Amino acid sequence: MSNRPEVQPGPGRAPGQVPGPASSSLAQRKRQLVATELTEAALQLLALKGFDAVTVDEIASTAGVSKRTFFRYFASKEDVVVQFLADMGADMRAGLAARPAGERPSEALLHAVSVPLTICDDHADRALPVVRLILRTPALLARFLEHQARWREDLTEELAARLGRDPRADLYPRLAAGMALAAFDAVLHRWSEGEGADGSAEPGALIGEAFAVLAPALDADAP
């Protein structure tokens, strides 16, 4: 992110002095901790009160930091959600890259899109309000759709590399990535519309159902 905080000089180090590995690692962990606290505070407040009702001051106060500190990490409260979505996409691409080379495309893609859905399953009480916030807030839904387009490109490239196929000349990688993300999107919408109490409506179960339908088409043209 372009608005990452600048590393401040630590004790015993002059401004501009390059930190050693230990101090650099410590500073990185501290930054990550603050970013996590801000993200958690922002997402829960936004989900509880609605996007328009929450101020940056309130987010910073809840996280126990100053407003100035918030803006070192995020450009706006919308940027918190955008980063959350970007992380989901990165998790999916990493999940696909980690799958065994000879695995069927349907299995590999199922595991890839299941990475963020598993987190939703494990933390449903916190994740479901955030999913509803994104899908029911027009500005955030627009950013969600924008990120899905980027995820499709990432999964297309990763799948093409796995299969040794050129996505510029071969429709399969893009179509397969699009089908996987369509299933992901359908699952989130179905989950957000339910009460969240029925186990059959949990994201992990729903994505399995979706891929049971998609698998024959995904694997039919695979090598």
C-alpha positions as CSV (number, residue, x, y, z in Angstrom):
1,M,0.0,0.0,0.0
2,S,1.2,3.4,-0.8
3,N,0.2,4.8,2.6
4,R,2.4,2.5,4.7
5,P,3.8,4.2,7.7
6,E,7.4,5.5,7.6
7,V,9.8,3.7,9.8
8,Q,10.6,6.0,12.7
9,P,14.1,6.1,14.2
10,G,14.3,3.8,17.2
11,P,16.3,4.2,20.4
12,G,19.9,4.7,19.7
13,R,19.5,5.1,15.9
14,A,19.7,8.4,14.1
15,P,17.1,9.3,11.4
16,G,18.1,7.7,8.1
17,Q,20.2,5.0,9.7
18,V,19.5,1.6,8.2
19,P,18.1,-0.7,10.9
20,G,19.7,-4.1,11.5
21,P,17.7,-7.3,10.9
22,A,16.5,-7.7,14.5
23,S,15.2,-4.1,14.8
24,S,13.7,-4.2,11.3
25,S,11.8,-7.4,12.1
26,L,10.6,-6.0,15.4
27,A,9.3,-2.8,13.7
28,Q,7.6,-4.9,11.0
29,R,5.8,-7.0,13.7
30,K,4.7,-3.9,15.4
31,R,3.3,-2.4,12.2
32,Q,1.5,-5.6,11.5
33,L,0.0,-5.7,14.9
34,V,-1.3,-2.1,14.6
35,A,-2.7,-2.8,11.1
36,T,-4.5,-5.9,12.4
37,E,-6.0,-4.0,15.3
38,L,-7.2,-1.2,13.0
39,T,-8.6,-3.7,10.5
40,E,-10.5,-5.6,13.2
41,A,-11.9,-2.5,14.8
42,A,-12.9,-1.0,11.5
43,L,-14.6,-4.0,10.1
44,Q,-16.6,-4.8,13.2
45,L,-17.7,-1.2,13.7
46,L,-18.7,-0.8,10.1
47,A,-20.6,-4.1,10.2
48,L,-22.4,-3.2,13.4
49,K,-23.3,0.4,12.7
50,G,-23.2,0.7,8.9
51,F,-20.6,2.2,6.6
52,D,-21.9,5.8,6.7
53,A,-22.4,5.9,10.5
54,V,-18.8,5.1,11.5
55,T,-16.0,7.8,11.5
56,V,-12.3,7.4,11.3
57,D,-12.0,8.9,14.8
58,E,-14.2,6.2,16.1
59,I,-12.2,3.4,14.5
60,A,-8.9,4.9,15.8
61,S,-10.3,5.2,19.3
62,T,-11.6,1.7,19.3
63,A,-8.2,0.4,18.2
64,G,-6.5,2.5,20.8
65,V,-4.5,4.7,18.4
66,S,-4.6,8.2,17.1
67,K,-6.4,9.4,14.0
68,R,-3.0,10.3,12.6
69,T,-1.8,6.7,13.1
70,F,-4.9,5.4,11.2
71,F,-3.9,7.5,8.2
72,R,-0.4,6.1,8.2
73,Y,-1.9,2.7,7.4
74,F,-5.1,3.5,5.5
75,A,-6.2,6.3,3.3
76,S,-9.9,6.0,4.3
77,K,-12.3,3.7,6.1
78,E,-13.1,2.2,2.6
79,D,-9.5,1.4,2.2
80,V,-9.7,-0.9,5.2
81,V,-12.3,-3.0,3.4
82,V,-10.4,-2.8,0.1
83,Q,-7.3,-4.2,1.7
84,F,-9.4,-6.9,3.3
85,L,-10.6,-7.9,-0.2
86,A,-7.1,-7.7,-1.6
87,D,-5.9,-10.1,1.0
88,M,-8.7,-12.6,0.1
89,G,-7.5,-12.6,-3.5
90,A,-3.9,-13.1,-2.5
91,D,-4.9,-16.0,-0.3
92,M,-6.7,-17.7,-3.2
93,R,-3.8,-17.3,-5.7
94,A,-1.4,-18.7,-3.0
95,G,-3.8,-21.5,-2.4
96,L,-3.9,-22.5,-6.0
97,A,-0.1,-22.2,-6.4
98,A,0.3,-24.6,-3.4
99,R,-1.8,-27.4,-4.9
100,P,-0.2,-30.6,-6.2
101,A,0.9,-30.3,-9.9
102,G,-1.1,-33.3,-11.1
103,E,-4.4,-32.4,-9.3
104,R,-7.5,-32.0,-11.4
105,P,-8.4,-28.4,-12.1
106,S,-11.7,-28.7,-10.2
107,E,-10.0,-29.9,-7.1
108,A,-7.2,-27.3,-7.3
109,L,-9.7,-24.4,-7.8
110,L,-12.0,-25.7,-5.1
111,H,-9.2,-25.6,-2.6
112,A,-8.1,-22.2,-3.8
113,V,-11.4,-20.4,-3.4
114,S,-12.1,-22.3,-0.2
115,V,-9.1,-20.6,1.6
116,P,-11.0,-17.4,2.5
117,L,-14.3,-19.4,2.9
118,T,-12.7,-21.6,5.5
119,I,-11.7,-18.5,7.5
120,C,-15.4,-17.4,7.2
121,D,-16.5,-20.8,8.6
122,D,-14.0,-20.6,11.5
123,H,-15.0,-17.1,12.4
124,A,-18.6,-16.9,11.3
125,D,-19.8,-14.6,14.1
126,R,-17.4,-11.9,12.9
127,A,-17.1,-12.7,9.2
128,L,-20.8,-12.9,8.3
129,P,-21.6,-9.2,9.3
130,V,-18.6,-8.1,7.3
131,V,-19.7,-10.1,4.2
132,R,-23.2,-8.6,4.6
133,L,-21.7,-5.1,4.9
134,I,-19.7,-5.5,1.7
135,L,-22.6,-7.0,-0.3
136,R,-25.2,-4.5,0.9
137,T,-23.2,-1.3,0.7
138,P,-23.1,-0.1,-2.9
139,A,-19.7,1.6,-2.7
140,L,-18.2,-1.5,-1.2
141,L,-20.0,-3.9,-3.5
142,A,-18.5,-2.0,-6.4
143,R,-15.0,-2.4,-5.0
144,F,-15.7,-6.1,-4.4
145,L,-16.6,-6.6,-8.0
146,E,-13.6,-4.7,-9.1
147,H,-11.4,-7.0,-7.0
148,Q,-13.1,-10.1,-8.4
149,A,-12.0,-9.0,-11.9
150,R,-8.4,-8.9,-10.6
151,W,-8.7,-12.2,-8.9
152,R,-9.9,-13.7,-12.2
153,E,-6.7,-12.5,-13.9
154,D,-4.6,-13.9,-11.1
155,L,-6.3,-17.3,-11.1
156,T,-6.2,-17.4,-14.9
157,E,-2.4,-16.8,-14.9
158,E,-1.8,-19.3,-12.2
159,L,-4.0,-22.0,-13.7
160,A,-2.5,-21.5,-17.2
161,A,1.0,-21.9,-15.7
162,R,-0.1,-25.1,-13.9
163,L,-1.5,-26.6,-17.1
164,G,1.1,-25.3,-19.5
165,R,-1.5,-23.4,-21.6
166,D,-1.4,-19.9,-23.0
167,P,-4.3,-17.8,-21.7
168,R,-4.0,-15.5,-24.7
169,A,-4.7,-18.2,-27.1
170,D,-6.7,-20.7,-25.0
171,L,-10.1,-19.8,-23.5
172,Y,-10.0,-22.6,-20.9
173,P,-7.9,-21.0,-18.1
174,R,-10.0,-17.8,-18.1
175,L,-13.3,-19.7,-18.3
176,A,-12.2,-22.0,-15.5
177,A,-11.1,-19.1,-13.2
178,G,-14.4,-17.3,-14.0
179,M,-16.4,-20.3,-13.1
180,A,-14.6,-20.8,-9.8
181,L,-15.2,-17.2,-8.8
182,A,-18.8,-17.3,-9.9
183,A,-19.2,-20.2,-7.4
184,F,-17.4,-18.2,-4.7
185,D,-19.6,-15.1,-5.3
186,A,-22.8,-17.3,-5.3
187,V,-21.8,-18.9,-2.0
188,L,-21.2,-15.5,-0.3
189,H,-24.5,-14.2,-1.5
190,R,-26.3,-17.3,-0.3
191,W,-24.6,-17.2,3.0
192,S,-25.3,-13.6,3.6
193,E,-29.0,-14.0,2.9
194,G,-29.5,-16.8,5.4
195,E,-29.7,-16.8,9.2
196,G,-26.2,-18.4,9.6
197,A,-27.6,-21.1,11.9
198,D,-28.2,-23.9,9.4
199,G,-25.0,-25.9,9.0
200,S,-25.9,-26.7,5.4
201,A,-25.7,-23.0,4.6
202,E,-22.1,-22.6,5.8
203,P,-19.6,-21.4,3.2
204,G,-17.6,-24.6,3.3
205,A,-20.6,-26.8,2.6
206,L,-22.0,-24.5,0.0
207,I,-18.8,-24.3,-2.1
208,G,-18.6,-28.1,-2.1
209,E,-22.1,-28.2,-3.5
210,A,-21.3,-25.6,-6.2
211,F,-18.2,-27.4,-7.3
212,A,-20.0,-30.7,-7.5
213,V,-22.0,-29.0,-10.3
214,L,-19.0,-27.4,-11.9
215,A,-16.5,-30.2,-11.7
216,P,-17.5,-32.1,-14.9
217,A,-17.2,-29.0,-17.0
218,L,-13.9,-27.9,-15.3
219,D,-12.3,-31.3,-15.8
220,A,-13.7,-32.1,-19.3
221,D,-11.1,-30.0,-21.2
222,A,-8.3,-30.5,-18.7
223,P,-5.1,-32.5,-19.8
